[in-house]
Amino acid sequence: MTEVRARIAAACARGGHGQQVTLIAVTKTHGPEAVEAAWNAGVTDVGENRVQEAEAKMAQVTVPVKWHLIGHLQRNKARSARQFALIHGLDSERLARALHTEAVKEGVTLDVLMQVNVSGEASKSGVPTAGVAAFADYLQTLPALRVRGVMTMAPFDADERTLRSVFSGARGARELVRSAGHAAEWLSMGMSGDYEVAVEEGATHVRLGTVLFGSRT
């Protein structure tokens, strides 16, 4: 953990964006003991891909971590969203409406990130870059959703040039979201294989699993 934090700090210095970086320990497929271990190592934020797996761990974990939903959220799970400090995968108007309806019902405001498919890969969820401005405008009509920024994923095993193109594209998407009137201060991008490049390009949140916990066998 100390080495990872040092690498993040060095990448911040190289990138020159001056941002603070939140390390999200991705505990998917690991048991609740991984959440406890992260907390004991000074990590206050943990990420899960699936609501059901997250809820099972929430019932067993006693340390007060902030839970992030970093995977795709199905509309029929929208009522579970309030358990998470941040929803990273807002990728459609239909999901946005479902989340807004539940938030209004509960009298809460949900923090969300717009997931943007910068790379254009068909296998990835997310709003295409060309649709970011229109979606950001639409989200202004849903006041129970607080759009904190943008999330993206780079292609697996991409070279550095591709990584920088994707991550800088996400930074540009965030500016479009800001232009629509949202605070949009955050950029969730970078995983175990590419987090240093992501931080150099301005990431404020990195989602790290393997580099912290190793591969699950």
N, C-alpha and C positions, 0 to 999 in steps of 0.2 A: 504493500500500500504506500509506503514511504517513497519507493522508487517511482510509482505511478504519479504521485503528487508532484514529485520533482520534475518528471517529464512534462506534466501539464504546465507547471510554472515556467519551464524553459521554453515551451512552445508559445506560451502567452508573450514572453519577452521577444521571441523571434517575430511573431505576427504583428505586434505593435498596435493591437486594437484596444488594449487597456481594459479588457473585460474581466469580470469575476467568473470563475468556472465552477459549476456544481457537478460533482461526481455522483452519478447514479449507478449504484451497484445492481446489476441485473441478476436477479436470483431465480429466474425461470428454470425449471427442472431441478433446482436444488431445494433442499428442505428448509424449514424455518430456522434451523441452526445457522444457515448461511446469512440470514437477516441479522441474527444476533451477533454473528462474527463481524459483519460489516459495521454494525453499531459500535461494537467494542473497539474497532479500529478507527473510529472517528467519523464514519460515513453516516450521514443522517437521512439520505434519500435512497430508496430502493425502487427498482422497476420490475414490473411483471408484464408479460404479454397477454395473459388471459385472465378475465375477471374471476372465473371459478377457482383457478389456482391461487390467485391473490387472496381471495376471501378465505380460503382454507388456511393460509398462512396468517392472515390477520387474526384469526380466531386463536392461534397458538402463540403468537409473538407478543411479548409484553413491553419491549422497548418502543419508545414513541417515534419511530421513523416516519418520514413522509413517504407515502406510497404514490408511485407514478404508474399510470397505465400507458405502456409504450407500444403495445400491439394494436391491432385493429379492434375496434369496439363495434359489436353488432347492435343495431337499433333496439332489439328486444332486451338488451342489457343496460339501456340508458339509465334506468333507475338506480343502478349500482354506481354511477359515475361520481356521486357526491362523496364516496369513500376515498377518492383519490385527490391528492393535492394538485395534480396536473394530468390532463388528458392530452397525450401527444399526437393522437391519430385522427384528428377531425378532418375528414376528407370528402364530405358530401353535404349538400343542402338537406337531404333527408335525415342524416344523422344529426346535423345541427338543429333541425326542428325538434327531433326527439329529445335531445339533450336540453334544449330550451324549455320544452314543455315540462319535463321532470323538474328542472331547476325552479321554474315558476311555482309549480305545485308544492315544492319543499321550501320555498321562500329563501333560496340560496343563489349565489352567483358562482358559476363554474369557471375555473381557469382552464383554458384550452390552447393548444397549438394547432395551427393549420398544417396538415401534412401535405407537402409539395413533392411531386414526382419530377424532380429536376432532370434526372437521367433519361426519362421517357421510356423506361423498361416496362414492357407489358406485364411482367410478373410482379410489379410493385404497385401498391396502393398510393393514392395521393392525387391532389389536384394538379393537372398539367400547368406548366408555367404560364401558358397563354390564358388560363382561366383564373389566375390568382386575383387579379384586380376586381373582377366581377364577383367572385366569391367573398372577397373582403368587404365589398359594398353590401352584399346581401347580409353578411354577419352583423352589420350595423343595425339591422332591423330586429336583432335578437339580443336585447339588453341584459338578459340573464347569463349570457356567455361573455366572458372577458378574454379577449384574444391577446395572449401574451407573446406571441411570436410564431415561429415557423419550425417545423421538424422535417428532416429529410434523411434518406438513406442512400449511400453511394453504392454502385455496383460491387458485388463481391469480387475481391482480388483485382480491383482496378489499379491501373498504374497511377503514379503521382499526378501526372498532368490531368487525367480524368477526374481524380479526386478533387483537385483544386477547382476544376471547372464546375463540378457539382456543388461543392461547398460555397463557392463564390456566387453561384446561381441562387442558392438558398438565401444568401445574404441580400441579393438583389430582390428576391421575392419578399423578404421581410420589409424592405423599403417600400414596396408596393402596398403591403398591408398597413404600414404606418401612414402612407399617403391617404389611405381610406379613413383615417381617423382613429385607428387602434393604437394602443401603447406599444405593443409588439417589440418589446425589448430583448426577447430571448431567441436563441438559435440552438435547437436540439439537434446535434449532428456529431457523428463520430462514434465508432465502436472500437472493440479491442484492436482490430487490425489497422485502423486509420485515424485514431483519435488525435494523434499529435498534429497531423496535417489539418484536421478539422479545427483544432484550437488555433493554429496559426491563421486560419481563415475566419476566425471570429466566433467559434462555438462558445456558447455560455453553459450548455449542458452536454455532457458526454455520457454515453450509455455503455458501461463496461461490465462484462461478465467473465469471459474466458481468462482475461489478463489478471483478474482478481481471484477467481475460484478454480481455474483450470477447466478442462473439458470434462463433461459428465460422461462417465463410461457406462 
